[in-house]
Amino acid sequence: MDSKNIQIGNTRYAYYELPNPGKAKMLLLHGMLVESHCFEAMTEDLKANYHLVLLDLKGHGKSDNGKSYDADYTNDAIAADLLTFQQAVIQEPFHLVGYSLGGQYSLKFAGTHPELVKSVTLIDSAPALSTKGVFLLLYALFTTPKFFRNKEHVYRHYDNRLAGLGDYMFKHCVVEGQNGRYLLRYDKKNLAPNTLAKSALRTKDLWESSKHIKSPVLILRAEKSAIIDHKIERTMKTNMPHAQIVLMKNMGHELVFSKPKEVSEQIEAFIRRC
């Protein structure tokens, strides 16, 4: 896929487009620490029936970093950028698919601009992480090397998590630094607000946004992932009583990499039912 660029405020965003004239448009938003190519295998199935647009989120992939969390990474700031992107590139109501962090941004956008969204699919994503999910995320961050000594180190670290993941990470998610070392390509300012109070307000805002979504919603909950627990699922159903929740059996949080066809099939079947 070849990237295009668009300037939104102070940020140069990179995005990818797989045109399919006359078909409904679909925007896919990736998760934290990865970028748009995480959906590449899924696009092989989806591109026949949709005009696909994939956006590298701010601080990821080929898009610019923000200046600070408060200025550039709040829910409102991202939703405003997505609105500008919709007006400039998509230019019509669209299907919205968000994975992990991208799912949280999808919740915010769909709740703020419900008239622009035809459907929402959340891939192992929720307004909040379960307690176990928070600890596992922190563990993953703390056990990720500050730098990788060489290409083989990147492959070894990520292939230990999922076979083949190292190749993706090396091609798309690291940059070469000094002395042949490699660094993850993401902006740490995007990880979380810098105070617990701001984090709580961010989560509260996402839960509130979920109440205002008018379009059909599909939630793909990965069975082996700790992102969504039963309590979070119940609250999502309360806030979005029209949502459909599908348990993706024997799948972990990396399901867009490990089971892309199964994920695509669920999305297409859901949209056909809408």
N, C-alpha and C positions, 0 to 999 in steps of 0.2 A: 504494500500500500504506500502511495506517495502522499506526503503531508502537504497541506495548505496552511496559510497563516491568516489571522485576522487580529487587528489591534482593537482591544476593548479597554478603554481607559488607559491606564499605564501598563497594561499587560498585553504582550503578544502571545496569543493562543495558537497552538497547532491543532489541526483537526484533519480528519480523513473522511473522504466521501466516496461511496460506492453507488453511483447513480443508477436508478431504475425508473425511467420516465413513466409517469402515470400510476405508479405504485405509492402506497402510503409511506410516509417518512417515519423513520425510527432513529432516535438518538440514544447512543449507548455511552454510559459514564462508568469508568473503571474505578477500582478501589485504590487504597493507600499503598504506596511503595511500588506500584506497577504503572502501566500506561495503556494506551488504546489497543496495542497489539495483543493484549490478553484475550480479546474477543476474536482474534483472527480466525481461529477454527470455527467459531460460531457463525461468523459471517459467510462461510462457505454454504451453510444451510439457509441462512436468512436472506441472502442477497437475491434469491430468485423471486421473492414475494414482497420485498421492501426496498425502498430507497434508504440506504444506511448512511448515517453520519456518526462518527466517533470523535470525541473531543478529549484531548489531553488536558486533564484538570490543571489548574494553576499549581505550580510547584512540582509538577511531574512531567515526565517525558520531554517533549520538545517545547513545552510552554514555559513562559517566564516564571520566576519566583515572585511572590508578593513582597512588599516592603515590611509588613508586620502582620501579626494575626489580626489585630483589631482593625487595621485598615483594609485588609485584603482577603481574609479567610473566614470571616464570620458567615453565618447562614445567610444573612441579608446581602452581604457583598457578593457571595457566589450566586445567589438567586438573581441579583441584578445583572451580573455578567451573563448568566444563562438567558435572561430575557433579551438582552442585546444580541446575543448569538442567534436566538430564535428569530428575531426580527430581521437580521442581516443574512442569515444562511438558510434556515429552514423555511421560514415565511408562511407557515400554515400550522394548524394543529397537528400533533405528532404523537407517536407511541414513544414512551420513555422507559428505558431499561437502565437500572442502576445496580452495580455490584458493590457490596460492602460500603465504603465511604461514598461512592457514587450513588448508592441507594439512599443514603441520608440526604444528599443534595437533591435527589429526585423527590423525596418527600417534601422538602421545603419548597421546591419550585412548583410541584403539583398542587400543594396547598395554598400557595400564594397566587398562582395563575391557573386556576382549574379550567378556565375556558380554552386554554391552549393545549391541554393534554388529553389525548384520546384514550390512553390506558397507561397504567404504571405497573412495571414488573420490578420487584425487589429481589435480588439474588443474594440470599443469606445476609440480609441487611435489616436493620431496625432503628428506631429513634435512639435507643440505648443498647449498650452491650450488657449481657448478663455478668454477674460478679465473676464467674469463672472465666468468661470471655475476656474481661478486663485483665485478669491475671495472666492468661495465656498470651494476650497481645503484648503485655509488658515483658513477659518472658522471651517472646520471639524477638522483641526489639533489643533486649539486653544481651541476648545470645548471638545476635548478628554482629559480625566483626565490624570495627570502625573502618577498616579498609581490607581489601582482598589483595593478597601478595602478588597474585598473577591470575591468568585466565583459569587455570586448573583449580585454584582455590574457590573461584566463583562457582564453577561447575560442581565441585565436590560438595560445597555447603548447601546448594539448593537442590541438587539431585538427591541428597539425603532426605529431603522433605518430600519430594515427588519426582519420580523419574522423568527426565526431560525438561524439568523446570530450569535447570542451570543454563541450558541453551537459550531459552527465552530471556532470562535475566541478563545474561552476558550481552546479548544482541540489543536489548532495548532499555535496560534499567540500571546500567552502571556506566560510569565515565572514567576514562583513564586519567589518573593524577600523576604525581611525581614518582620517579623511580620505578615506573612500570606498575604501580599500584592502581587498584580500581576502587572507586567509591560509588555507593548507591546514589542514583540520581533522583533525589526528592528534597523538598524544602522542609527542614525540621520544624519551621514555624507553623506548618500546616498540621502537625500532629495533634495539638490540642490547645485550648486557651491556657494562658499562663497562671491562672488561679482556679481553685476549686469552685469558687462562686461563679465565675464565667462559664466553667464547664457545666455547672448545674443549669444555668440559664440557657445555654446552647441546647442541652437535652430537653428541657421544658419546652423550648420553642419548637423543636422537632415533633414532640408529642402533640403540641397544639396544632401544628401544620397538618399533621395526619388527619385531624378531625375535619378539615376543610376540603379534602380531596373528593371530587365529584365523579371522577372517571372510575371504570373498573380497575381493581387492583389484584395483582397476583403476587403472592409471597412464596418464594422457593426457599424452604428451610432445609439446610443440609443436616442430615441426621447426625453425623459425626462431628459437627461443628458446635462450639460453645457460644456462638454469637447470640443466638435466640434460645431462651429457655421457655418453660411452660408459662411462667408468669408474664414474660414479655409478649408471648404469643396471645395470651388472653387479653392483655391490654390493647394490642393492635387490633384484635377482633372487636373490642368494645369501641375503639375510636373509628374503625373502618369496618362496620358490620357487613358491608358488601364485598369485602376482600375474600379472595380464595387462597387458602394456604395448602401448599403441597409439600409433603415431607419427601425429600430426595434421599431415598434409602441408600445406606452404605456410602454416602458421599461426605467429604469434608469441605471446609471453607474454600478449598482450591478447586471447586467443581467446574469453574469455567475452563480450567486447564485439563482436568482429569476426565470430565464427562461433558464436553461441549455439545455433542449431538443431542444428548438427553435434555440438556438445558434449553437448547433451541426448540426442540420438539414441544416442550411444555409451553414455551412462549407462543409459538404459532398456534397450538391448540387453544390456548387461552384467548388469543385475539380473535380466532374464528368464532368462539362462543359469545364474544362481546356483542 
